[in-house]
C-alpha cells in the first residue's frame, strides 16, 4: 500500500537480522569490511534504512556471458566488397578510409582554390623543372664533355703512337711535310707542370678539334710555323674550360717551365719566357713570327699557347710564349729531361 514499508532484497523482515547485519544494528559491507561498525554511512543509529547495501549478487545478475557479447559484434564485410574489407562503423555504417574526413578536406580545398592559387602552383612547378634542367646542363658542360673529350683525345694519341712505332728507330728519316690536310693529327704536346698530354691537330675548328679535347695548330689565313722549321712561331689554341680543357691552367706557367712537343721523329723542348694575361680576340699579333708583346726581338724557333679568358667566357684571349731549347731526335733512344722530372 502507499506509504508502506517495502522489504529490500537481501534483508530480513523488519526486526530480524538480515544477511550482513550485525547484532546491535551495524552492517558489514562488502566494500569496506575492515571498518565494520565504524562505517559512517550505516553504523549510526539514525542511518537511512532506504540506502541499499552493496550486494555482489546484484552485479553478477547484470553480467553477460561471452556468447552473448559475441552476438553484438557486427560481421566483417567480405574482402572484395566496396568497403575494402572494413567492418561496420559506429551505428552499423560501413565504408573505406578513402572516403573519410581527410579526403573530404582535400576535396573542399580543391573547390576553394581560385585561378590565382592555381597559377602560382603551376609557375612553381615550372620553376622547379627549369632548375632541374639547368643543373643537368651544368653537369653535362662541366663534367660529361670532359669525359667524352678525354676519351677521344686519348684514343687519337694511341693511334698516333702506333703509327710512329716503326719510324723512329732509324738515324735518317724522310723530310717533314710543309703542310697537312685539315684535321690531321701530327704531334703530341706535353706540359709536365700541368699534367697535360694531348694530340695536336691541323686547324683550330671548335667542333671537330677543340671540342674533342685536342690542341689545334693555327693554319690557313693565320698559318704559323711547325716545330721543325728553321725559324717561326709554332702557335696553338686549346680550350680553357670544358671539352677536355687542356689549357685551363696555363696561367700558372712561369718563365723556366717546360713544354715538350713530340713528332714522328723528334722531341722538341721549349722553355716558357713570358705571358700576356689578357688581350682582344682580334689581336693576331700574338701569333706573329716575332710577337710584338712577347719580348722576342728577332726571328727564332718559338711557341705560343692561346686560350680564352676569363674562365667560362670567351671575351678575351691570353697568350703564353716560349723559345725552343732542345731538338732531340728519337733515334737517340732517350726522352727529354723535362719528361723525366728534369
C-alpha positions in Angstrom: 0.0 0.0 0.0 1.0 3.6 -0.5 3.4 4.9 2.1 4.1 1.4 3.4 7.4 -0.1 4.0 8.9 -2.4 1.4 11.3 -5.3 2.1 14.7 -4.7 0.5 16.4 -7.6 -1.2 18.9 -9.3 0.9 17.3 -8.0 4.2 15.2 -10.0 6.6 11.9 -8.8 7.9 11.8 -5.7 10.0 13.1 -6.5 13.4 15.0 -9.5 12.2 18.7 -9.5 11.3 19.3 -10.0 7.7 22.4 -11.2 5.8 25.4 -9.0 6.6 23.7 -7.4 9.6 25.4 -7.4 12.9 23.8 -7.6 16.2 23.4 -4.2 17.5 22.3 -2.5 14.3 25.6 -2.3 12.4 26.3 -3.8 9.0 29.4 -5.3 7.4 29.7 -4.0 3.9 31.4 -5.9 1.0 33.4 -2.8 0.0 34.9 -1.9 3.4 34.6 -4.9 5.7 37.7 -3.9 7.6 35.9 -0.9 9.1 32.8 -2.8 10.0 30.8 -0.8 12.6 32.9 2.3 12.0 31.3 2.9 8.6 29.8 6.4 8.8 27.1 5.6 6.4 25.5 2.7 8.1 26.6 2.4 11.7 24.9 5.2 13.4 21.5 4.6 14.9 19.8 7.2 12.6 21.2 5.9 9.3 18.9 5.9 6.3 17.5 2.4 6.0 16.4 3.1 2.4 20.0 3.2 1.1 20.7 -0.3 -0.3 23.9 -2.0 0.7 26.4 -3.3 -1.9 25.5 -6.8 -2.8 27.7 -8.8 -5.2 24.7 -10.8 -6.3 23.2 -7.6 -7.8 26.3 -7.0 -10.0 26.5 -10.6 -11.1 22.9 -10.5 -12.2 23.9 -7.9 -14.9 27.0 -9.8 -16.2 26.7 -11.2 -19.7 28.3 -14.4 -20.8 30.8 -14.4 -23.6 28.4 -15.9 -26.1 26.0 -13.0 -25.6 28.8 -10.5 -26.2 29.8 -12.2 -29.4 26.3 -11.7 -30.8 26.8 -7.9 -30.5 29.9 -7.8 -32.7 28.9 -6.8 -36.3 30.1 -9.1 -39.0 33.1 -8.0 -41.1 32.5 -7.2 -44.7 34.0 -9.5 -47.4 37.4 -8.6 -48.7 36.0 -7.9 -52.2 33.2 -5.7 -51.0 33.1 -2.0 -51.8 34.1 -1.3 -48.2 37.5 -2.8 -48.9 37.2 -5.3 -46.1 36.5 -2.8 -43.4 33.9 -3.6 -40.8 30.9 -1.6 -39.8 31.5 1.7 -38.2 29.5 3.3 -35.4 25.8 2.9 -35.9 26.3 0.0 -38.3 27.7 2.2 -41.1 30.4 0.7 -43.3 32.9 2.4 -45.6 36.5 2.8 -46.7 39.1 5.1 -45.2 39.5 6.9 -48.5 36.1 8.5 -48.0 37.0 9.8 -44.6 37.4 13.2 -43.2 40.8 13.8 -44.7 39.5 13.1 -48.2 36.6 15.5 -47.7 39.0 18.2 -46.6 41.2 17.8 -49.7 38.1 17.9 -52.0 36.9 21.0 -50.2 40.3 22.6 -50.6 40.4 21.9 -54.3 37.0 23.5 -54.7 38.3 26.6 -52.8 41.4 27.0 -55.0 41.0 30.0 -57.2 42.7 30.9 -60.5 45.4 32.8 -58.7 46.4 29.9 -56.5 46.4 27.5 -59.4 48.6 29.9 -61.5 51.1 30.2 -58.6 51.2 26.4 -58.3 51.8 25.9 -62.0 54.5 28.6 -62.0 56.3 27.0 -59.1 56.3 23.6 -60.7 57.7 25.2 -63.9 60.5 26.8 -62.0 61.4 23.5 -60.3 61.5 21.8 -63.7 63.6 24.6 -65.1 66.0 24.4 -62.1 66.4 20.7 -62.6 67.2 21.1 -66.3 69.8 23.8 -65.5 71.5 21.5 -63.1 71.7 18.7 -65.7 73.1 21.2 -68.2 75.8 22.3 -65.8 76.7 18.7 -65.1 76.9 18.0 -68.8 79.0 21.0 -69.6 81.5 20.8 -66.7 81.8 17.0 -66.3 80.4 15.0 -69.2 82.0 17.0 -72.0 85.4 16.5 -70.3 84.9 12.7 -70.1 84.0 12.4 -73.7 86.8 14.7 -74.9 89.4 13.0 -72.9 88.3 9.6 -74.2 88.5 10.7 -77.8 91.9 12.5 -77.3 93.5 9.5 -75.6 92.3 7.2 -78.4 93.8 9.5 -81.1 97.1 9.7 -79.1 97.3 5.9 -79.0 96.7 5.7 -82.7 99.4 8.3 -83.4 101.9 6.4 -81.2 101.2 3.2 -83.1 101.8 4.9 -86.4 105.1 6.2 -85.2 106.2 3.0 -83.7 108.2 1.7 -86.7 109.5 5.0 -87.9 111.6 6.5 -85.2 114.4 3.9 -84.8 116.4 5.0 -87.8 119.0 7.7 -87.8 117.7 9.1 -91.0 114.1 9.8 -91.9 112.0 11.4 -94.6 111.7 15.2 -94.6 108.7 16.6 -92.7 105.9 17.9 -94.9 105.4 21.6 -95.3 101.6 21.3 -94.5 99.0 18.8 -93.5 95.4 18.3 -94.6 92.9 19.9 -92.2 92.3 17.8 -89.1 95.4 15.7 -89.4 96.9 14.7 -86.0 100.7 15.2 -86.4 102.1 15.8 -82.9 101.6 15.4 -79.2 102.0 18.2 -76.6 103.2 17.7 -73.1 103.1 20.3 -70.3 104.7 18.4 -67.3 103.8 21.1 -64.7 100.1 20.9 -65.6 100.0 17.2 -66.3 98.8 17.9 -69.9 99.2 15.3 -72.7 97.1 15.5 -75.8 97.3 15.4 -79.6 97.9 18.4 -81.9 95.7 18.6 -85.0 96.0 20.8 -88.0 93.4 23.6 -87.7 91.6 25.3 -84.9 88.0 24.3 -85.7 86.0 24.2 -82.5 83.6 21.3 -83.2 85.9 18.8 -84.8 89.2 19.6 -83.0 89.0 21.8 -79.9 85.7 20.2 -78.6 87.4 16.8 -78.8 90.0 17.7 -76.2 92.8 18.3 -78.7 95.0 21.3 -79.3 94.8 23.0 -82.7 97.6 24.4 -84.9 96.9 27.8 -86.4 96.7 27.4 -90.2 95.0 28.9 -93.2 94.9 32.7 -93.1 96.7 32.6 -89.8 99.2 29.9 -90.7 102.1 29.6 -88.4 105.3 27.6 -88.4 105.9 23.9 -87.5 108.5 22.8 -84.8 110.9 21.5 -87.5 111.0 24.8 -89.4 114.3 26.7 -89.1 112.5 29.8 -87.7 109.0 30.8 -86.9 106.3 30.7 -84.3 104.5 27.4 -83.6 101.1 28.7 -82.4 98.5 26.6 -80.8 94.9 27.0 -79.4 93.1 25.0 -76.8 90.0 25.1 -74.6 90.4 26.5 -71.1 87.1 25.2 -69.8 85.0 22.1 -70.7 85.7 19.6 -73.6 88.9 18.4 -72.1 90.2 21.9 -71.1 93.9 21.2 -71.9 94.8 24.8 -71.4 92.8 25.5 -68.3 95.8 26.1 -66.1 98.3 27.7 -68.5 98.1 31.0 -66.4 100.2 29.1 -63.8 103.1 28.7 -66.2 106.1 30.9 -65.3 109.4 31.6 -67.0 111.5 28.4 -66.9 108.7 25.9 -67.1 109.0 23.4 -69.9 106.7 22.5 -72.9 107.6 19.4 -75.0 106.2 18.6 -78.5 106.6 15.0 -79.8 106.5 14.3 -83.5 107.2 11.2 -85.6 111.0 11.6 -85.5 111.9 14.2 -82.8 111.3 15.6 -79.4 111.2 19.4 -79.2 111.6 21.1 -75.9 110.5 24.8 -75.3 111.1 26.9 -72.2 108.4 29.4 -71.1 109.6 33.0 -71.3 106.6 35.3 -70.8 102.8 35.6 -71.0 100.1 38.1 -71.9 97.2 37.8 -69.4 94.6 39.5 -71.5 94.1 40.8 -75.0 91.5 41.2 -77.7 90.4 38.2 -79.7 91.3 40.2 -82.8 95.0 40.7 -81.7 96.6 38.4 -84.2 100.0 39.8 -83.4 100.3 37.3 -80.5 100.9 34.5 -83.1 103.1 36.5 -85.5 106.6 35.0 -86.3 108.1 37.5 -83.8 105.2 38.5 -81.5 105.5 42.2 -80.5 104.5 41.8 -76.9 106.5 38.6 -76.3 109.8 40.2 -75.6 111.4 38.5 -78.6 113.3 40.9 -80.9 114.5 38.7 -83.7 113.3 35.5 -85.6 113.8 32.3 -83.8 112.0 29.0 -83.0 109.2 30.0 -80.8 105.9 28.5 -79.4 102.7 30.3 -78.5 99.8 28.9 -76.4 96.5 30.8 -76.7 93.2 30.3 -74.9 90.1 32.2 -73.7 90.0 34.3 -70.6 88.4 34.9 -68.0 87.4 31.3 -67.2 84.0 30.2 -68.6 83.9 33.1 -71.1 85.4 33.9 -74.5 85.5 37.7 -74.0 89.3 37.9 -74.2 92.4 35.9 -75.1 95.6 35.2 -73.2 98.9 34.0 -74.6 102.0 32.2 -73.2 105.3 32.3 -75.1 108.4 30.2 -75.1 111.5 29.5 -77.1 113.0 26.2 -78.2 115.9 25.0 -76.2 116.3 21.4 -77.5 115.7 19.4 -80.7 116.2 15.7 -79.7 116.0 13.0 -82.4 114.1 9.9 -81.3 116.8 7.8 -82.9 119.0 8.6 -79.8 116.6 6.4 -77.8 116.1 8.8 -74.9 113.3 11.2 -73.9 113.8 14.8 -73.0 114.8 15.5 -69.4 111.6 17.5 -68.9 109.6 14.3 -69.2 111.8 12.5 -66.7 111.4 15.1 -64.0 114.3 17.2 -65.2 
